[in-house]
Amino acid sequence: MDKFEKLTGVAAPLDMINVDTDMIIPKQFLKTIKRSGLGVSLFDEMRYDDDRNEKPDFVLNKPAYRNAEILVAGDNFGCGSSREHAPWAIKDFGIRCVIAPSFADIFYNNCFKNGILPIALPPEQVDLLMRDADKGENARMTVDLENQSITTSDGEVLTFEVDAFRKHCLLNGLDDIGLTMEKAPAIETYEVTLAQARPWV
């Protein structure tokens, strides 16, 4: 998993509440078990018409936000079903941080497991960031995980809370497998000891 330390990039404003996982990645794209290739289908029904032409009014189709790495969204982001394809699609599009007043629990947890930093902030602070993101591609935000801060394009600094263990995992690029591999020497020692004590096993 890629490390997340400090990110400076374009923030896209998605001023909608209750964006569920079916809106993030519709059910017809859940057949794959690959984490790559889903970015093109992120927010599929909002991004494309029935003929697969882009809808020019959707934020991620606008030239200023095509390379957005931060998403500023409304309350209860990621609600609905527990599909892990939702953070996969977000990450594959290139977004590494989602900021909202609140998140659905399963989606929130899945973000950390896939190298995405979800940040919950009070509504008035999200509104401030939404207005900053509305400025377009010249308004770049910086998200600093080590210092737990967000700096707007105007230099205003907001702080956020994050669980210490999840912070450690993101800073070091550790998913569940990576965490297990950190214990590889201890596991190997145990296996050798077990083989000597119980050779018949």
Helices and strands as residue ranges (DSSP letters): E 6-14, H 21-24, G 27-29, G 39-41, H 44-47, G 59-61, G 63-65, E 70-73, H 85-93, E 97-100, H 105-113, E 117-120, H 123-133, E 140-144, E 149-151, E 157-159, H 164-172, H 176-181, H 184-197
